[in-house]
């Protein structure tokens, strides 16, 4: 499988894996793969990259396999706990819940394994950490926590904390105190759910999607490229990086997108054709049956789109923290059973009560009378976004942030969404609950062309008349033609439910003033560049 000398053969690795399975009494599949990423546990399967067999002796490979199997027998154990960890993290303001979930799972598993197997297991940590001199505070936080765990269990350990002081970004703020508090939380008698909540609150600034502290301040100060040393696993990367910069034991599947979002804060309207270029045939819309998108253009390239999406998600979480989470407390729950809609299943509440999700036995949903009254279960939301050329710059950034946040609130409730973009042409995405695609569309759309709001309103009115009731949000700079027809359509649309308009303008015009006087909608006047995500969230919540 590899030209390099193997210290452990594939057959020996298979034997080690069998031994580990017997230790824990479980059955899992095993696969040796060509990859530069870390060993991994994916439900029902442990994958071990070939380089482990080249780099480490059998005793370390065995500990690696124990660690991965530990994710099945210790934590998360079941996919439901993995999902619940990310849900709790997101609610506590962690904007990178995937990596947070991975790290928490690793710490819980390793602490229990160190208790069971002692020094021989801890040598795996030492072997992986050997020689690491990167700046990533997340990894140094892990090593500092491992040192404290080892000392607590009377194991021999390198002084990772002293190394963190030398190499890590802000060790006295981001690494050492958080490691000490983490050990206290893990040793406490609190429930597992409570421990996750406490860790999320403790670590939300460390596991933030923007990784604000993961740069070399000195290099940035002098205008150089931020130090991305070991901020992610081996994967395609910008050409300014060396091969030494690309490997990090902290597993982060969206690393490159995160880094581009950090590097280019204007990623939400990317115009650098080296990184992305406009397209009227975006691949991600094809699953909705959309090919050519007419005059509406989008970014081209999955990495840049994901970077823009992450940037928008960060803005949403920040706004949500400022105004508080949506919805009301639900006091009564009832059984979710076969035939109920999938989005009605409340995983978090079920886990709180039963400790597992097993439909239709252990599965709960909100009773209908307890659902939030606005939008609600199976509600309909229309989001209309002006992407004309006059929206270029800060207006489109703010419009995207607001639209993305409205979408997140609709997603929480399971509302059906109709998303419409317009310039001199209108593009209406098929109504549904394909939230992931809608998020990408908002992140990727680019401003260009003229302004004809009436075309978008025609699509919205046709949909509203079909479903009977819908909440509509319109985000525009109001510089449109066909003013009287636009007023007529908007007033017709208001008959089907709440209509909210965010008018982006620095000065009044005859068009905007006439529309403002005659439309039957709630209207916000927003100066260009001023964030209005919080206002959008409040309207979307109530």
N, C-alpha and C positions, 0 to 999 in steps of 0.2 A: 504493500500500500504506500510505502514511502522509500525513497532512496537513502534516507538517513539511517544510521545505526539505531536499532530499537533496543532499549534497556528492558522492556517488557514486551513479549510477543502478544499478538491478538489472542492466541489460545490461552496464554497465561492470564490475560485480562478477563477473558470469559470465565475462567476458573475462579478468579478473585470475586467477580460479580456474583457468581453462584454462591460462594461462601457468605457474602454480605446478605444476599436474599435469605439464606438459611438463618442467619443471626436474627433477622427481624420477622421472619415468617410471612413474607409477601412474595407475590409473583409480578415481575415487571419484564418488559422487553429490553434488550441491550443492543446498541449499535455503535460501532467505531466509525468515525466520519473524518473526512478531510475538511478541516476548518481551523481558523485561527482564533475562534471565539472560545469562551469558557465551556467547560463541561456543563451539561444542562439536564434538568428533569422536566420533561413534558409529559403530561398525564398519560401514564401507562408505559413510558419509554424513557430510558436514560441514554443520553448520547455522550460519547467520550471522544473528543478530537484526537487524532493520531499523535499530535505533538506531545501529549501527556506520556505516551509510551516511549517517546524519544528522549524526553527531558527528565523524567522522574523514575526512581527505583520502584519496585513492586510495593514496598511498604507505604509509600506516599500515594501511589495509584489506588491502593485499597482504601485509604482514608478519603480520597476524592469520591470514590464510589459510595462509601458510607454516607458522605455528605449529601450526595444526590438522592440516594434512597431515603435519607432522612426527611426529605421534602414530602415523601409519601407517608411515612409513619409518624412524623412529629409535627411538622408544619410546612405548608398549609394543610396537608393531609387530604383535603378535598377541594375541588375547584371553587366551591361556594365560599370557603374561607379566603381564598385568593381574591375573589371578587369583592367580598366584604371588606377586606383590608384596603383595597383601592377606593371603595365607596367612602369609608371612614376617612381615609387620607384626604380625598378631594373635599369632603365637607369641612375638614379642619384647615383648609387652605393650602394643602400640598398640591402644587401644580404639576408635579412629575410623579403621579401616584404609581406608575409602573415600576420605576426604579426604586422608589420607597418600598413597595411591596417586596421586591427582590431582596433588598438589604435586610428588612425586618425578618423575612423568612430565613435568610442566611444566619443572622445573629441568634435567632431562637433555636434553630437546628444545631448550630455549632456549640452553643452553651450546653445543651443537653448531651451532645456527643462527647464534649470534653469531660462532663461528669461521668459518663459511662466508660469511655476508653482512655481518659487521662492523657498522659504525655504523648503517647504514640499518635493520637488523633491530632493533637495540637501541632505536631510537626508539619502537618499539611499546611496550616496557616503560615508557619515560619518559612516553609519552602516557597509558597506563592509570593510572600512579601519580600523575599530575599532580593536585595539590590534595588528596590523601588525607591526612586528619588523624584517622583513627579510632584506637582503642586496641588493636585486634586484634594480638597479638604474632605470630600466624602470618603475617599479611600483611607485617608489618615484617621478619620473618625472611626472607621471600622477597626483599623489596627489598634488604635488606642483602647477601644472597647475590648478587643481580644486580649490585650495585655492585662487589663483590669480583671477580666474573667479568669485568666490563668493565675494571676496573683491570688484571687479569691479562692481558687481551687488548689493552691499550693503547687502549681506547675512552674517549671523553669521557662522563662520567656525573655526575648530580646526587649530592650527598652524602646518600644515604638513611640512612646510619648516624647522622649527626648529627640528622636528623629523628626517627629512631627513639628516640633518647635523650630527645627532647622529648615525643613523643606516646605511645609504646608502653608497655604494662604490662611492668615488669621487664626493660628492654632489656639490662642487663648480665648477666642470667641466661638469659633465654629467646631473645634475638635475636642479639646480636653474637657471642658465642663459638660458638653453634651455626652461624651463617653461615660463620665462618672454618673450622670443622671440616668443614662440608659441602663447601666448595670443595676441601679436601685430599682428601676421600673421592672426589669426582668426578674429580679429576686423577690419582688413584692408578692403579696397574696391576692392582688387584684385579679379580676377575671381576665381572660385572654383579650376579650373585646376592649376592656378598659385599658389594658396595657397598650394595645394598638392605638387607641385614642390619645393616650398620653405621649406616646412616641411620635405620633403625627403632629401634635401641638409643639413638641420639643424640636422636631427636625424640619418643620415646614420651610424655614429659610434656607436650609441646606439642600433640600430636595425641591427646589424651585425650578420651573421650566427654563427660566432665563439664566440660571447659574451665575448670578451677578458677581459672586466672589471668586469665580474660577479663572480669573485672568491674572497675568503677571502685571501688577500695577506699574512697575518701572518701564516695561516695554510699551505699555499702552500710553503712558505719559509722554513718551518721546515719539509717538505716532507710528510705532511699529505694529506688526501683527500680534494680536493677543496670544499668549502662550497657551496652546491647546494640548500641551504635553499630557499624554495618557488620559485624555478625557473620554475615551470610548474604546470599544473593541475594534479589531481590524475590519475595516470596511472602506468603500470608495471615499476618497478624501480630497480636499483642495490641494493644488500642486505645490503650495508653499510648505507642506508638511513633509517630514522625513519618515522613513520606515520606523524609526525608534519612537515616534510620537503617537503611534496609532493603536497601541495595545493598552488596555486598562482592565484590571480584574473586576472593576465595578461594571456589571452587565447593564447596558442601556441600549435597547434596540432602536431608539430614535436619535442616537447620538449626533449624527451628522446634521440632521435637521435642526436640532437644538443649537449646534455650533453656528450654523448659518444664521439662525434667528438672533443669536448673540452678536455675530459679526456685523450684520446689516439690519439695523433697527427699522429700516424702510422696506423690509422684505414684503410687507403687505401690499406694496404696489411696485414690485420688482421691475426695473427697466434695464438691468445689466444683462445683456444678451449672452454673456459668458456663463451666467448661472441659469438664466431662464429666458425664454422668448415668447412673445404673444402667439396664441394659436386660436383658430376658430373651429377646432376639431379636437377638444380635450378628451383624453382617453377615459378619465374617470366618469364622464357623463354617458359613455356608451352603454353602461349597464342599465341606464334609464331609457335607453332607446333613442338617445340624442346623438346625432353625428355633427353635422355642420351647424354652427350656432349663429350664423349671420354676422351682423355687425358687432355682436357682443364677443369680446375677446377675453381669453383666460391665460394665466401662466401655463407654461409647458414644463413638465418635470416634477416627478413625485416628491423629490427631496425639498425643492423650493416651496411647493404647495404645503407640505407638512410643516416646514419652518414657519410659514405664514399662519397656518392653523394654530400652532403652538403659541405664537405671539398673541393671537386673538384670544386664545383660551386663558392666557395669563392675565390679560386685561379684564376678562370676564370675572375671574376669581377675585382679583383685586377690588373690582366694583362690588361684587357680592359680599365681600368681607366688610365693606364700608356700610352697606345698607342692611345687611342681615339676610339670612336665607328665606326663601319663599315658602308659602304654604302654611297650613295650620296643623296643630298637633292632632293626631288621630287617636281617639280613645278606644275605639272598638275595631276589631278585625274579624274577618270571616274567612271561611275556607276557600282557597283557590282550588278549583277542580278542573278536570278535563272538559274542554269546551269553552272555558274562560279565555279571554285574550291574553297572549304571552306578556304584554307590557303591564298587565294588571298585577302579575306576581310580584310580591314585595319580598325580595331576597333578604334584605337587611333585617326586617321585622321578624321574618321566619327564623333566621339564624339566632336572633336574640332570644327567642322563646324556646325553640326546639334544638338548637345547636347544629342543625343540618337542614337541607332542603331536599325533600323526597316527595314530589308530586305523585298522586294527589293527597298523600297522607299528611306529610309535614310541609304545608304550603299555604300561605296566607295572602289575602288581598284586603284593601280598604273596603269597608262597606260603602255602598253608593252614597248614603246620606253624609258620610264623613269626608268625601272627596272635596278638594278645593272647589269653591263655587265658580271661579272664573276660569274659562278654558275647560278645565275638568277632564274627566276620563273620556277619551274619544272626541274631544273638542276639535275645532278647526281654527288654524291660524294662517293668515296671509301676510307675507313679508315682501314688500315692494321696495327695491333699492335702485336709486338713480345712479347709473354708471356712465353718464355722459362725460364728454371731455371737460365740461365746466366744473366737474367734481374732482378733477386731478389735484394731487397734493394732499394737504391735511383733511379736506372734506371727505374724500373717499376713505381715508384711514378711519376717521371717526364714524362714518356710516357703516363700515364693516364691523367695527367694534360693537356698535349698537345692534346691528342685525344679528351678529353671531350670538350675542347675549340673549336676545329675544328667542332665538332658536334653542338655546340651552334650556330656557324655562319651558318652552313647548315640549322639549324632549323629556324633561322631568315628569310632566303630566301625561305623556303619551299622546299628545295632540297630533292630529294629522296636519301637515304643513304644506302650503303652496308657496314656493319661492319664485319671485318674478324679478328679473333684471330688465332695465330699459335704458335706451339712449334714444336714437332716432328709430329704433327697432325694439321690440319687446321679446324677451325669451322667458317663457314660463316653464319651469321644471314640473314634471308630473307630480301631482299631489300624493303624499304618502308619509311614511315614517322612516325613510332612508336617510336618517340624520347624518350619518357619516359622509355621504355624498353631498348633502346640503352644506355641511361645514366646509368641505373642500371647495365647493363652488363659491361660497362667500370669500374664502381665503384667496382663491385664485383669480377672481374676476378683475379685469383691468378697465380703467376709465377711457372712453373714446367716443367720438361721434356727437350727434345733436341730442336734443331733448324732446321727447314726445310722451308725456305722462299718460295721455289718454289710451295709448295702446296697452300699457300695463294694466290700467284700470278695467279695460274691456275683459282681459283674461280673468282678473280678480272677480268681477261682477258675474261672469259666467259660472265660475266655481262656487261663489257664495249662493247664487240662486239654486244651484244643484244640491248643496248640503243643507241649505235652509238657515244656517246661522254660522257666523264666523267673526273672529276678531282680526282687524286689519291694521297693519303698521305701514306707513308710507314714509320713506326717507328720501328727500329730494332738495335741490336748491331752487325749485319752482320756476326756473326759466324755461317755460314750455310754450308751445303753440296750441291752437285750438282751446282757448281759455274757457269759453262758455260750455263747450262739450265736456271738458275736463271737470268743470263744476257739476254738471248734470250727472256724470258718471260717479263722482265721489259721493254726492248726496244719495244716489241710488244705493251705493255700496253701504252707506251708513245705516240703511234700513235693516240690514242683515246682522248688525252687531256693532260693538264698539269700534270706532275708527280713530286712530291716533296718527297725526302727521308731525314729522320733525322737519321743519323748514330751515335749511342751512343758508343763511344770508347775512351779509355785513351791512347792507343798506336796503331799504325797501325799493321795490320797482312797481310799475303799474300792474304787471302781471301778478306778482305775489300779493299785492294789496287787494286786488279784485278777488283772488282766490280766497284770501284770508277772511274777507268780509262775507263771502257767500257760501262757504262750505260748512256742512253740518258735521264737524269733527272737532276733536280736541287737538289744538295746534300748539306746538312748541316752536318758538323762534330761537334758532341756535346760531351764534356767530361762527364763521368758519374757523376750524382749528380747536374749538372748545369741545371737550368731551361731553357727551350726553348719554353715556352708557347707563349711568345710575338712574336717570329719568326713564330710559327705555325699560330697564329692569323692573322698576316700580309699576309701570304700566303693564308689563307682561305678567307680573305676579298677581295683580288685582283686577 
